[in-house]
Amino acid sequence: MDKKTLLKKFGKNVKIERIKQDLTQEKLAEIMDVSQNYIANIECGKANMSLAKVLELANYLNIRIEKLLDFSD
């Protein structure tokens, strides 16, 4: 798997979990103290999130970090 594919799959996982929690990009950005544009770029696979931020996101969504890092089809 290349970096571009990894970022796209991760972004898709973020979007799925965000929607399951009934959160808008704006609300998630506010909770995480980041910009809405950053969340949009993560979900589109255009930005990379640090592992620390991935853990923070999983904690905010009250899910296991493995759900965000599951890239199986």
C-alpha positions, 0 to 999 in steps of 0.5 A: 500500500502506498501513502496516498492509498493509506491516507484515503483509507484512513480518511474514509474511516474517520468520516465513517466514524464521525458520521456514526457519531452524528458529528459535522466536520465543524463540530469535530474540529471544534472538539479537537481544537483544529480547523474544519478545513483540517478535518476535511483534508484528513477525510479526503486523504490530503493531510496526514494526522499524527499518531498522537492526534489519531489517539486523541480522535479515537478518544473523542469518538469513544472508539478503539484506535484500531477502528481508525487504523483498519485498512482491510477492505 
